[in-house]
Amino acid sequence: MIAAERPTILVIDDDHMLLKMISRILEQAGFSVTTADNGEEGLQKAADNPPDLIILDFMLPHMNGLEVCRRLKGSPDTGLIPVIMLTSDDFIDTKVAGFELGVHDYITKPFNAQEFVARVKGHVDASLSLQRHGEQEKLKALETMLDQVAHALRNPLVAIGGFARRIHDRLSDEDQLSTYASNIYQEVQRLERTLEQIVELKSIILGSIVSFDPVIFIAGVLETFTGALTSAHIRLETRLQPERTSIRADKKNLGLALGNIITNAIESMEAKGGTLTVTFEQDARQCMIVVEDTGRGIRHSEIDLVFRPFYTSKTSGSGMGLYAVQHIVQMHNGTVSITSTPGRGTRVEITLSNDCRARNAHTPAPSQPPRS
């Protein structure tokens, strides 16, 4: 099962004994720790995988901590990461220089482990809270833009589609203009479906959280795709845990998310058929729904892009499906991940806590799992 993602901390220090001690303290406190023993290595690791916080020793070989901090703060990729500076002295000039460069806090060696962890947690929590606020602001701006796009496009599309249909109906099938009119009408229909998805995405607000049988739920979603699977010559395989308990989630929106993933899987295999495999696993803490296909796959360079709104590598489609999936899963405080190999297929994993405490959701008293 996939473990819940832990806050990441990069520790940069040339004292290997201290580096091991700090790593052990932070890992026991629930953090994921990476280390570097010099400034250049630390800068490279911070750029490759930006952590949630950096602990930086003042005295480093070749490049001291202040210079490392200056470079971190000067990069758009690492400039907002909070930095705690470790120092063996308490000179005010050193602290002032660091604060002017953007150091968030100083910890003087030797330090008390409990105080050290408490200060680290405080800065990490503040950083993550700021990130969440920024994401919420971006989401609000995107929703405003979606409203404006949908409003601006709806009436013109209706007019274009209507005129294209009238032109097509007045021409013979042999006339090339009839083909052009038909293509215009089909593209209008595609854009109208995109608008419908935009409106659908806007309406994704978690309602009531209910308890339900996950296997019956998955089977119900799959049943709606029976015709599409048959038409595309796709074989369906399911691997469902025989012993399971109910899960708690917004059933309607989770069904929408799973349906979007299955739709993408079918489209990736339409040309030559294949196998769709749906797996459900559950342990004491969390459950995981996995959808695998044997379709055309996604290039590695596109994996990070597929969750962006309007991004699509297909010749048709709106690029809103996986964005909606991520939005729904995140509202459940869950995670969604994709692994894919071009020409071999794609694997999508949704991981949810068994006790799903979703944001902005009204959670009624526990009830018996519905049997339909």
C-alpha angles and dihedrals in degrees: 000000000000114000121226111268113260126210110265126227128189115207117198114191135131093213101094094193091053090044091056092046094050091046091052093048093049095044090051087052091056103263129130108232134201123180142206128184098206140034098252093052091046093052091049094049092047091052095045096047111010109215128213091245139006125216107200130188115224095217109059129153119259093356122039125220095260092057091047089051092049090054093045092052092045093059121083089216096056105018096102097046110112115242127207114195121214116210136170093212135052100220112156093215091058092050094047091051090051095047090051089055093050105268108159099202145354127226117192119217128268095043139178111255095221093049090045092054093044093054092045091050091049093055094043092050091049091049094049091047090053090049092051091049090051091050091050091051091050090049091052090050091049092050090052090050091049090053091052094046093049092048094047096048105039101077096041091050092052090052095046092047092048094050092045090053092049092050091048092050092053095051131073120249090247093059112101089216088062089060091049091050091048091051091050091051092049092050090049089053090052091051091047089054088052090054090050089053090049091053089045091051091050090054094054100114116143112250126180120350110222137180115245143160106267095205094052088045093052092045090053092052092047092050091064089061097051094107095045092049092050094047092050093046092240121157115219121217125180129194107190124174107248094213115049143139128224122279128219118228146116096285097198097051094039087054089052091052093049090046092054091052092049091047090055091048092052092048090052091057101037094103098058109004123238143164129306114199122190119189132186123193131172138182134173094286110031148359132227131206114197126191117190129181136182094223135124094295131212127276114249090240090059099048093090091046102053094081092057116104115259093009114130135157091198127097088235135026135073102258090233099106101082092037088058090047092054092045093053095045093048090051086058089051088245134125134241124196137178132208120179144169118204110246094011108063149260136274121204120189127195115191122190134175113249089232095050107199098184124195117254091007133131109226115202124204114289114275137185114280110266114245098213 
